[in-house]
Amino acid sequence: MKDLKKIAFHLGPYRKDLAIAALLVLVETSFELAIPMLMADIIDIGVEQGDMTLIWNRGVQMAVCALLALTTGLLYARFAARASYGLGAQVRQAEYKKVQEYSFANLDHFESSSLITRMTTDITVLQNAVNGGLRPLVRSPVMLILGVGFSVYMSPKLAMVFLFCVPVLGTILFCVVRRVAPMYSRLQKAVDRLNDVVQEGLVAIRAVKAFVRGEYEQERFDRVNTELMETSQKTFHYAVLNMPAFQFTMYSTTVLILWFGGRMIMAGSLQVGELTGFLSYVLQVMNSLMMISNVFLLLTRSLASAQRIGEVLEEQPTLVSGIAEERKVKDGSAAFENVSFKYNEQAQEYALLDVNFSIRPGQTVGVIGGTGSAKTTLVQLIPRLYDATQGRVLVGGKDVREYDVHALRDAVGIVLQKNVLFSGTVRENLLWGNPDADDEMLWEACRAACADEFLERMPGGLDADLGQGGVNVSGGQKQRLCIARTLLKRPKVLIFDDSTSAVDTATEGKIRVALSKMQDVTKIIIAQRITSVMDTDFIVILDDGRVHAVGTHQQLLASDPIYQEIYDSQMKGANVHGAAVQR
């Protein structure tokens, strides 16, 4: 219930709409409860005494009550819809804003498919709970109390029937809710798994087709889809038991009232109009009890969704701006002082262990190592995508934790290993680097990244549409556009995380030449190819998360066995290939 209270906080400007909707339900219920009393007067007084004036008066009053009940009901629907969809929009916005504050460590706690479900399906459940649950939640208690009160007023003896039906209905409701409550959580998790498979299959659809794995992916989808179907069926199998049980109790109660009421009419202790009005109140009371049970089921499911949404909202970012909130990075110098790092506090082994080296402003540094040597992890500590577990990472002579996070990341440009482009034009993607860049600046960055070579041939140039995720360009073209986008930031530290792996050596050479002209920018290049780093000021060799060696190309080639092995395997392979081509 505390999760619902936290989510209710996000109603904000829609609290007034919710209050008005609740008030309209009360007014509507009052008008509806007046109708059976008026109907009883028509039968017992007007018809029995032949008083047409009373019949007409009561008839007009019933019509007015019905019309006012209809009007207030329509107004309720309007205000309830505004409140429910407004709440959904506010919570969805709060969730998305919270996710933007997450560090990489926070994002590791949630699967992307789960976050999507929490922002869509779970919020829809909450919207339905407000839109469809507010009316019975307010109406049912009022109807129950006033209906029982009017029934007792009309016939205390006949009202004793409620002593039978209320405990029965309460027991049914308790059993159903207790059984169904944990099933809703399992149902939402099944939706997560389905979304995960769908998202993965659609994103990687080209790989699926290339490897002819469509049948395998279909089987994966069938499994999670069947799981969701079976979970849904099992959940609602128990939930729908509520309706027939309530109907049985309601019809049994109606039969008992007609039986005892008929005997009372024959004995002269009850009038026909009183029985008719009493029966109307009984039906209203029973319907209110049924609505209460449905509200409980709706609240049970909404509680499961509210808990999942609460987990996103309550997740505390592991990275916060420094206390000093330094907003200016002096220069591009960087240093690692006794840095160790592990992704999880409970992990036994460190991804990085006791890393020590420093980079002067404007230097170009190469980082190489085998797969899994933590090269990417190392450079992700510089812009604080993660925080060092032990030791300090310095940029511009200060601990990165002292900077305002946004100021630090503005000063550090990183071209990630996985190149990401967004739907839209080339221009729209490049402006991520600098929203104020003009065409001249855009083309300058493209020339430095060798992206102008293909952009000039594309229809529209800078205004060419890239498609979803950049599907209209090749992998190498993606890389060059991502490099151009990062160059537009004009950062003090520029990091390339294996960002030229998809371009040919000639193009890579041109990019290196362009980068060498940026004398005031510190460049850190992670690469698999020796040729990408051999001209750097010095090279850092990582081995299993540790700094194995640091030195220039010539120094390492003369003294380090790992570097020698990498050099020999790559350069000899290239020579053999070249000889084969010459033949």
C-alpha positions as CSV (number, residue, x, y, z in Angstrom):
1,M,0.0,0.0,0.0
2,K,3.0,2.4,0.6
3,D,3.9,2.0,-3.1
4,L,0.4,3.3,-4.0
5,K,0.8,6.3,-1.7
6,K,4.2,7.1,-3.3
7,I,2.6,6.9,-6.7
8,A,-0.4,9.0,-5.6
9,F,2.1,11.8,-4.9
10,H,2.6,12.1,-8.6
11,L,-1.0,13.1,-9.2
12,G,0.1,16.7,-8.8
13,P,-2.3,19.0,-10.7
14,Y,-4.8,16.1,-11.2
15,R,-5.7,15.8,-7.5
16,K,-8.5,18.3,-8.0
17,D,-9.9,16.2,-10.9
18,L,-9.8,13.1,-8.7
19,A,-11.6,14.9,-5.8
20,I,-14.3,16.2,-8.1
21,A,-14.8,12.8,-9.6
22,A,-15.2,11.2,-6.1
23,L,-17.7,13.9,-5.2
24,L,-19.7,13.3,-8.4
25,V,-19.9,9.6,-7.5
26,L,-21.4,10.5,-4.1
27,V,-24.0,12.8,-5.7
28,E,-24.9,10.2,-8.4
29,T,-25.3,7.5,-5.7
30,S,-27.6,9.7,-3.6
31,F,-29.9,10.3,-6.6
32,E,-30.0,6.6,-7.4
33,L,-30.8,5.7,-3.8
34,A,-33.8,8.0,-3.8
35,I,-35.5,6.3,-6.7
36,P,-36.6,3.1,-4.8
37,M,-38.3,5.2,-2.1
38,L,-40.2,7.2,-4.7
39,M,-41.2,4.0,-6.4
40,A,-42.5,2.5,-3.2
41,D,-44.7,5.6,-2.7
42,I,-46.2,5.3,-6.2
43,I,-47.2,1.6,-5.6
44,D,-48.3,1.8,-2.0
45,I,-50.0,5.2,-2.0
46,G,-50.6,6.4,-5.6
47,V,-51.8,3.1,-7.1
48,E,-53.6,1.8,-4.0
49,Q,-55.4,5.1,-3.4
50,G,-55.7,6.1,-7.1
51,D,-53.9,9.4,-6.4
52,M,-52.8,10.4,-9.9
53,T,-51.3,13.7,-8.7
54,L,-49.0,11.8,-6.4
55,I,-48.1,9.3,-9.1
56,W,-47.2,12.1,-11.5
57,N,-45.3,14.0,-8.9
58,R,-43.3,11.0,-7.8
59,G,-42.8,10.0,-11.5
60,V,-41.4,13.4,-12.3
61,Q,-39.1,13.2,-9.3
62,M,-37.9,9.8,-10.4
63,A,-37.2,11.1,-13.8
64,V,-35.3,14.1,-12.5
65,C,-33.2,11.9,-10.1
66,A,-32.5,9.5,-13.1
67,L,-31.5,12.5,-15.3
68,L,-29.3,14.0,-12.6
69,A,-27.7,10.6,-11.9
70,L,-26.9,10.3,-15.6
71,T,-25.5,13.8,-15.9
72,T,-23.2,13.3,-12.8
73,G,-22.2,9.9,-14.1
74,L,-21.1,11.5,-17.4
75,L,-19.2,14.3,-15.6
76,Y,-17.5,11.7,-13.4
77,A,-16.3,9.8,-16.5
78,R,-14.7,13.0,-17.8
79,F,-12.9,14.0,-14.6
80,A,-11.9,10.4,-13.8
81,A,-10.3,10.0,-17.2
82,R,-8.3,13.2,-16.8
83,A,-7.1,12.1,-13.4
84,S,-6.2,8.5,-14.5
85,Y,-4.4,9.4,-17.7
86,G,-2.8,12.5,-16.1
87,L,-1.5,10.2,-13.3
88,G,-0.1,7.8,-15.9
89,A,1.6,10.6,-17.8
90,Q,3.1,12.0,-14.6
91,V,4.4,8.6,-13.3
92,R,5.7,7.7,-16.7
93,Q,7.6,11.0,-16.9
94,A,9.0,10.5,-13.3
95,E,10.2,6.9,-14.3
96,Y,11.9,8.1,-17.4
97,K,13.5,11.0,-15.6
98,K,14.7,8.7,-12.9
99,V,16.2,6.3,-15.5
100,Q,18.1,9.2,-17.0
101,E,19.8,9.7,-13.6
102,Y,20.9,6.1,-13.4
103,S,24.5,5.2,-13.7
104,F,25.6,2.1,-15.6
105,A,25.7,0.3,-12.3
106,N,22.0,1.1,-11.7
107,L,21.1,0.0,-15.2
108,D,22.7,-3.3,-14.6
109,H,19.9,-4.0,-12.0
110,F,17.2,-3.8,-14.6
111,E,16.7,-5.4,-18.0
112,S,15.7,-3.0,-20.7
113,S,12.6,-5.1,-21.4
114,S,11.6,-4.9,-17.7
115,L,12.0,-1.1,-17.7
116,I,9.8,-0.9,-20.9
117,T,7.1,-3.0,-19.2
118,R,7.2,-0.9,-16.1
119,M,6.7,2.3,-18.2
120,T,3.9,0.8,-20.3
121,T,2.0,-2.2,-19.1
122,D,2.3,-1.5,-15.3
123,I,1.3,2.2,-15.8
124,T,-1.7,1.1,-17.9
125,V,-2.7,-1.2,-15.0
126,L,-2.6,1.8,-12.6
127,Q,-4.6,4.0,-15.0
128,N,-7.3,1.3,-15.3
129,A,-7.3,1.0,-11.5
130,V,-8.0,4.7,-11.1
131,N,-10.4,5.1,-14.0
132,G,-12.3,1.9,-13.4
133,G,-11.8,1.5,-9.7
134,L,-12.6,5.0,-8.3
135,R,-16.3,4.8,-9.1
136,P,-16.9,1.5,-7.3
137,L,-14.4,2.4,-4.5
138,V,-16.5,5.5,-3.6
139,R,-19.9,4.3,-4.7
140,S,-19.9,0.8,-3.1
141,P,-19.4,1.8,0.6
142,V,-22.0,4.6,0.3
143,M,-24.4,2.3,-1.5
144,L,-23.8,-0.5,1.1
145,I,-24.3,1.7,4.2
146,L,-27.3,3.7,2.9
147,G,-28.8,0.7,1.2
148,V,-28.7,-1.3,4.4
149,G,-29.9,1.7,6.4
150,F,-33.0,2.2,4.1
151,S,-33.6,-1.5,4.0
152,V,-33.7,-1.7,7.8
153,Y,-35.9,1.4,7.8
154,M,-38.4,-0.2,5.5
155,S,-38.4,-3.7,7.1
156,P,-36.1,-4.5,10.0
157,K,-37.2,-8.2,10.0
158,L,-36.6,-8.7,6.3
159,A,-33.2,-6.9,6.6
160,M,-32.0,-9.9,8.7
161,V,-31.3,-11.7,5.4
162,F,-28.1,-9.6,5.1
163,L,-26.8,-11.5,8.1
164,F,-26.6,-14.5,5.8
165,C,-25.2,-13.0,2.6
166,V,-22.5,-10.6,4.0
167,P,-20.3,-13.2,5.7
168,V,-20.6,-15.5,2.7
169,L,-19.5,-12.8,0.3
170,G,-16.7,-11.7,2.6
171,T,-15.3,-15.2,2.9
172,I,-15.4,-15.6,-0.9
173,L,-13.6,-12.3,-1.4
174,F,-10.9,-13.1,1.1
175,C,-10.2,-16.6,-0.4
176,V,-10.0,-15.2,-4.0
177,V,-7.8,-12.2,-3.2
178,R,-5.4,-14.3,-1.1
179,R,-5.0,-16.8,-4.0
180,V,-4.8,-14.3,-6.8
181,A,-2.5,-11.6,-5.2
182,P,0.9,-13.4,-5.8
183,M,-0.2,-14.5,-9.3
184,Y,-0.3,-10.9,-10.6
185,S,3.4,-10.4,-9.8
186,R,4.2,-13.6,-11.7
187,L,2.0,-12.4,-14.6
188,Q,4.0,-9.1,-14.9
189,K,7.3,-11.0,-14.8
190,A,6.0,-13.2,-17.6
191,V,5.3,-10.0,-19.6
192,D,8.9,-8.9,-19.0
193,R,10.2,-12.1,-20.4
194,L,8.0,-11.8,-23.5
195,N,9.1,-8.2,-24.1
196,D,12.7,-9.3,-23.7
197,V,12.5,-12.0,-26.4
198,V,10.5,-9.7,-28.7
199,Q,12.9,-6.8,-28.3
200,E,16.0,-9.0,-28.7
201,G,14.5,-10.7,-31.8
202,L,13.5,-7.5,-33.6
203,V,16.8,-5.7,-32.8
204,A,18.8,-8.6,-34.1
205,I,16.5,-9.6,-36.9
206,R,19.3,-9.2,-39.5
207,A,21.5,-11.6,-37.6
208,V,18.7,-14.0,-37.2
209,K,18.1,-14.1,-40.9
210,A,21.9,-14.2,-41.7
211,F,22.3,-17.3,-39.5
212,V,19.0,-18.8,-40.6
213,R,17.8,-19.0,-37.0
214,G,14.3,-17.9,-37.6
215,E,12.9,-21.3,-36.5
216,Y,14.9,-21.2,-33.3
217,E,13.7,-17.6,-32.5
218,Q,10.2,-18.7,-33.2
219,E,10.5,-21.5,-30.7
220,R,11.9,-19.1,-28.1
221,F,8.9,-16.8,-28.7
222,D,6.5,-19.6,-28.5
223,R,7.9,-20.7,-25.1
224,V,7.6,-17.3,-23.5
225,N,4.3,-16.6,-25.2
226,T,2.9,-19.9,-24.0
227,E,4.2,-19.2,-20.5
228,L,2.4,-15.8,-20.5
229,M,-0.8,-17.4,-21.8
230,E,-0.7,-20.2,-19.1
231,T,0.1,-17.7,-16.3
232,S,-2.7,-15.4,-17.5
233,Q,-5.2,-18.3,-17.7
234,K,-4.2,-19.6,-14.2
235,T,-4.5,-16.1,-12.7
236,F,-7.8,-15.2,-14.2
237,H,-9.1,-18.7,-13.6
238,Y,-9.2,-17.9,-9.9
239,A,-10.1,-14.3,-10.4
240,V,-13.3,-15.1,-12.3
241,L,-14.5,-17.4,-9.6
242,N,-15.5,-14.2,-7.9
243,M,-18.4,-13.5,-10.3
244,P,-20.3,-16.8,-10.2
245,A,-20.0,-17.1,-6.4
246,F,-21.4,-13.6,-6.0
247,Q,-24.2,-14.2,-8.5
248,F,-25.2,-17.4,-6.6
249,T,-25.3,-15.6,-3.3
250,M,-27.2,-12.7,-4.8
251,Y,-29.9,-14.9,-6.5
252,S,-30.2,-17.0,-3.3
253,T,-30.7,-13.8,-1.3
254,T,-33.3,-12.5,-3.7
255,V,-35.2,-15.8,-3.5
256,L,-35.2,-15.7,0.3
257,I,-36.4,-12.1,0.3
258,L,-39.2,-12.9,-2.1
259,W,-40.2,-16.0,0.0
260,F,-40.2,-14.2,3.4
261,G,-41.5,-10.9,1.9
262,G,-44.4,-12.7,0.2
263,R,-45.4,-14.4,3.5
264,M,-45.2,-11.0,5.2
265,I,-47.5,-9.4,2.6
266,M,-50.0,-12.2,3.0
267,A,-49.8,-11.7,6.8
268,G,-50.4,-8.0,6.3
269,S,-47.2,-6.8,7.9
270,L,-45.6,-5.6,4.6
271,Q,-46.9,-3.8,1.6
272,V,-46.2,-4.7,-2.1
273,G,-44.5,-1.3,-2.7
274,E,-42.3,-1.7,0.4
275,L,-41.2,-5.2,-0.9
276,T,-40.4,-3.8,-4.3
277,G,-38.4,-0.9,-2.9
278,F,-36.7,-3.2,-0.4
279,L,-35.8,-5.6,-3.2
280,S,-34.3,-2.7,-5.1
281,Y,-32.1,-1.7,-2.2
282,V,-31.1,-5.4,-1.7
283,L,-30.0,-5.6,-5.3
284,Q,-28.0,-2.3,-4.9
285,V,-26.4,-3.6,-1.8
286,M,-25.4,-6.9,-3.4
287,N,-24.1,-5.1,-6.5
288,S,-22.1,-2.8,-4.2
289,L,-20.6,-5.9,-2.5
290,M,-19.8,-7.3,-5.9
291,M,-18.1,-4.0,-7.0
292,I,-16.1,-4.0,-3.8
293,S,-14.8,-7.5,-4.6
294,N,-13.8,-6.4,-8.1
295,V,-12.1,-3.3,-6.7
296,F,-10.1,-5.5,-4.3
297,L,-9.0,-7.6,-7.3
298,L,-8.1,-4.5,-9.3
299,L,-6.2,-3.1,-6.3
300,T,-4.4,-6.4,-5.9
301,R,-3.1,-6.2,-9.5
302,S,-2.4,-2.5,-9.2
303,L,-0.3,-3.2,-6.0
304,A,1.9,-5.6,-8.0
305,S,2.4,-2.9,-10.7
306,A,2.9,-0.2,-8.1
307,Q,5.6,-2.2,-6.4
308,R,7.4,-2.7,-9.7
309,I,7.2,1.0,-10.5
310,G,8.3,1.9,-7.0
311,E,11.4,-0.1,-7.5
312,V,12.4,2.1,-10.4
313,L,11.5,5.4,-8.6
314,E,13.3,4.3,-5.4
315,E,16.5,3.1,-7.0
316,Q,19.2,5.5,-5.8
317,P,21.8,6.6,-8.4
318,T,25.2,5.2,-7.5
319,L,26.8,8.3,-9.0
320,V,26.1,11.8,-7.6
321,S,27.8,15.1,-8.4
322,G,30.7,16.0,-6.2
323,I,30.3,18.0,-3.0
324,A,32.3,20.8,-4.5
325,E,30.5,20.5,-7.8
326,E,33.4,21.7,-9.8
327,R,32.1,22.9,-13.1
328,K,35.3,23.5,-15.1
329,V,37.8,20.9,-16.1
330,K,41.2,22.7,-16.3
331,D,42.9,20.5,-18.9
332,G,42.9,17.0,-20.5
333,S,45.4,15.4,-18.0
334,A,44.3,12.1,-16.6
335,A,45.7,9.8,-13.9
336,F,44.9,6.5,-12.2
337,E,46.1,6.2,-8.6
338,N,45.9,2.7,-7.1
339,V,42.6,2.1,-8.9
340,S,40.7,-1.1,-8.4
341,F,37.2,-1.8,-9.6
342,K,34.5,-4.5,-9.5
343,Y,31.0,-4.3,-10.9
344,N,29.3,-5.7,-7.9
345,E,30.2,-5.1,-4.2
346,Q,29.6,-8.8,-3.6
347,A,31.9,-9.9,-6.4
348,Q,35.0,-11.7,-5.2
349,E,37.3,-10.7,-8.0
350,Y,38.1,-7.2,-9.3
351,A,37.7,-6.3,-12.9
352,L,40.6,-3.8,-12.5
353,L,43.3,-4.2,-9.8
354,D,45.9,-1.7,-8.7
355,V,46.1,0.4,-11.8
356,N,48.6,3.2,-11.8
357,F,49.6,5.5,-14.7
358,S,49.2,9.1,-15.7
359,I,48.6,11.1,-19.0
360,R,49.7,14.6,-19.6
361,P,47.5,17.1,-21.5
362,G,47.5,16.7,-25.2
363,Q,49.1,13.2,-25.2
364,T,47.9,10.3,-27.3
365,V,47.8,7.0,-25.4
366,G,47.1,3.5,-26.8
367,V,45.4,0.8,-24.7
368,I,45.7,-2.8,-25.9
369,G,45.1,-6.2,-24.4
370,G,43.3,-9.5,-24.9
371,T,39.5,-9.9,-24.8
372,G,38.3,-9.5,-21.3
373,S,41.3,-7.6,-20.1
374,A,39.0,-4.7,-18.9
375,K,40.1,-2.1,-21.5
376,T,36.6,-0.7,-21.8
377,T,36.1,-0.8,-18.1
378,L,39.3,1.3,-17.6
379,V,38.2,4.2,-19.8
380,Q,34.6,4.1,-18.5
381,L,35.9,5.3,-15.2
382,I,37.2,8.6,-16.7
383,P,33.7,10.1,-17.5
384,R,32.3,8.4,-14.3
385,L,30.1,5.9,-16.1
386,Y,31.2,3.8,-13.2
387,D,33.0,4.9,-10.0
388,A,36.3,3.3,-8.9
389,T,35.8,0.9,-6.0
390,Q,39.2,1.8,-4.6
391,G,41.8,4.5,-5.4
392,R,41.3,7.7,-7.4
393,V,40.7,8.7,-11.0
394,L,41.8,12.2,-11.8
395,V,41.0,14.5,-14.7
396,G,42.4,18.0,-14.9
397,G,44.3,17.3,-11.7
398,K,41.1,16.7,-9.6
399,D,39.3,13.6,-8.5
400,V,36.4,12.9,-10.9
401,R,34.1,12.6,-7.9
402,E,34.6,16.3,-7.2
403,Y,33.1,17.5,-10.5
404,D,29.6,18.1,-11.5
405,V,28.8,15.0,-13.5
406,H,27.5,17.0,-16.5
407,A,30.5,19.3,-16.5
408,L,32.8,16.3,-16.4
409,R,31.1,14.4,-19.2
410,D,31.0,17.5,-21.4
411,A,34.8,17.7,-21.1
412,V,35.2,14.0,-21.9
413,G,34.1,12.7,-25.3
414,I,33.8,8.9,-25.7
415,V,33.0,7.0,-28.8
416,L,31.6,3.8,-27.4
417,Q,32.4,0.3,-28.6
418,K,28.8,-0.2,-29.6
419,N,27.9,2.6,-32.0
420,V,24.5,4.0,-31.5
421,L,22.6,6.3,-33.9
422,F,19.1,7.5,-33.5
423,S,16.1,7.8,-35.8
424,G,16.2,11.0,-37.8
425,T,18.6,12.8,-40.1
426,V,22.4,12.9,-40.1
427,R,22.2,16.5,-38.9
428,E,20.0,15.6,-35.9
429,N,22.4,12.9,-34.8
430,L,25.5,15.1,-35.2
431,L,23.9,17.9,-33.2
432,W,23.9,15.7,-30.1
433,G,27.6,16.7,-30.0
434,N,26.9,20.4,-30.2
435,P,23.3,21.7,-30.5
436,D,24.6,25.1,-31.6
437,A,26.8,23.8,-34.4
438,D,26.3,25.3,-37.9
439,D,26.8,23.6,-41.2
440,E,30.5,24.6,-41.4
441,M,31.2,23.0,-38.1
442,L,29.3,19.9,-39.0
443,W,31.2,19.4,-42.2
444,E,34.5,20.1,-40.5
445,A,33.8,17.3,-38.0
446,C,32.7,15.0,-40.8
447,R,35.9,15.7,-42.7
448,A,38.0,14.9,-39.6
449,A,36.1,11.6,-39.2
450,C,36.2,10.9,-43.0
451,A,32.4,10.8,-43.0
452,D,32.3,13.5,-45.8
453,E,33.4,10.8,-48.3
454,F,30.0,9.1,-48.2
455,L,27.8,12.0,-47.0
456,E,28.5,13.9,-50.2
457,R,27.2,11.0,-52.2
458,M,24.1,10.5,-50.1
459,P,20.8,12.2,-51.3
460,G,20.2,15.1,-48.9
461,G,23.7,15.1,-47.4
462,L,23.4,16.3,-43.8
463,D,19.6,16.0,-44.1
464,A,19.7,12.4,-45.2
465,D,17.5,10.1,-43.2
466,L,19.4,7.4,-41.3
467,G,16.4,5.2,-40.4
468,Q,15.8,3.5,-37.1
469,G,19.1,2.9,-35.4
470,G,21.0,4.1,-38.5
471,V,20.0,1.1,-40.7
472,N,20.5,3.2,-43.9
473,V,24.3,3.3,-43.4
474,S,27.0,0.6,-43.0
475,G,28.9,-0.3,-39.8
476,G,32.0,1.7,-40.9
477,Q,29.8,4.7,-41.8
478,K,28.1,4.4,-38.4
479,Q,31.5,4.6,-36.7
480,R,32.6,7.6,-38.6
481,L,29.4,9.5,-37.9
482,C,29.7,8.6,-34.2
483,I,33.3,9.9,-34.2
484,A,32.2,13.1,-35.9
485,R,29.4,13.6,-33.3
486,T,32.0,13.2,-30.5
487,L,34.5,15.6,-32.2
488,L,31.7,18.3,-32.2
489,K,31.8,18.3,-28.4
490,R,35.4,19.7,-28.6
491,P,36.3,17.7,-25.5
492,K,39.5,18.0,-23.5
493,V,39.7,14.2,-23.3
494,L,38.8,12.1,-26.3
495,I,38.3,8.3,-25.9
496,F,38.0,5.9,-28.8
497,D,36.8,2.5,-27.6
498,D,37.8,0.3,-30.6
499,S,35.9,2.8,-32.6
500,T,37.6,2.3,-35.9
501,S,37.4,-1.5,-36.1
502,A,34.8,-1.4,-39.0
503,V,36.8,1.0,-41.2
504,D,39.6,0.1,-43.5
505,T,43.3,0.9,-42.6
506,A,43.5,3.7,-45.1
507,T,40.5,5.5,-43.6
508,E,41.8,4.8,-40.1
509,G,45.1,6.4,-41.1
510,K,43.3,9.6,-42.3
511,I,41.4,9.8,-39.0
512,R,44.6,9.4,-37.0
513,V,46.2,12.2,-39.0
514,A,43.2,14.5,-38.3
515,L,43.4,13.6,-34.6
516,S,47.1,14.4,-34.5
517,K,46.3,18.0,-35.4
518,M,44.2,18.4,-32.2
519,Q,47.3,19.3,-30.0
520,D,45.3,20.5,-27.0
521,V,43.1,17.3,-26.8
522,T,44.2,14.2,-24.8
523,K,43.4,11.1,-26.9
524,I,43.0,7.6,-25.5
525,I,42.7,4.9,-28.1
526,I,41.6,1.4,-27.4
527,A,42.3,-0.9,-30.3
528,Q,42.9,-4.4,-31.4
529,R,45.3,-3.5,-34.2
530,I,48.9,-2.6,-33.4
531,T,48.9,-0.1,-36.3
532,S,46.2,1.9,-34.5
533,V,48.4,2.6,-31.5
534,M,52.1,2.2,-32.6
535,D,52.4,6.0,-33.2
536,T,51.0,7.1,-29.8
537,D,53.1,8.8,-27.1
538,F,52.9,5.6,-25.1
539,I,51.0,2.3,-24.9
540,V,49.3,0.7,-21.9
541,I,49.1,-3.1,-22.0
542,L,46.3,-4.6,-19.9
543,D,46.3,-8.3,-18.9
544,D,43.4,-9.7,-16.8
545,G,42.6,-6.3,-15.3
546,R,46.2,-5.4,-14.4
547,V,48.6,-3.1,-16.0
548,H,51.2,-5.4,-17.5
549,A,53.5,-2.9,-19.1
550,V,53.6,0.8,-20.1
551,G,55.9,2.2,-22.8
552,T,56.4,3.4,-26.3
553,H,56.1,1.2,-29.3
554,Q,59.9,0.8,-29.6
555,Q,60.3,0.1,-25.9
556,L,57.7,-2.5,-25.7
557,L,58.8,-4.1,-29.0
558,A,62.3,-4.5,-27.5
559,S,61.4,-5.7,-24.0
560,D,57.8,-7.0,-23.6
561,P,56.9,-10.6,-24.6
562,I,53.1,-10.0,-24.8
563,Y,53.5,-6.9,-27.1
564,Q,56.1,-8.8,-29.2
565,E,53.6,-11.7,-29.6
566,I,50.8,-9.4,-30.7
567,Y,53.1,-7.5,-33.1
568,D,54.4,-10.7,-34.7
569,S,51.0,-12.3,-35.1
570,Q,49.5,-9.2,-36.7
571,M,52.4,-7.9,-38.8
572,K,53.5,-11.3,-40.1
573,G,50.0,-12.2,-40.9
574,A,49.7,-8.9,-42.9
575,N,53.0,-9.7,-44.7
576,V,51.9,-13.2,-45.6
577,H,48.6,-11.8,-46.9
578,G,50.4,-9.1,-48.9
579,A,52.8,-11.7,-50.4
580,A,49.8,-13.8,-51.4
581,V,48.2,-10.9,-53.1
582,Q,51.3,-10.0,-55.0
583,R,51.5,-13.5,-56.4
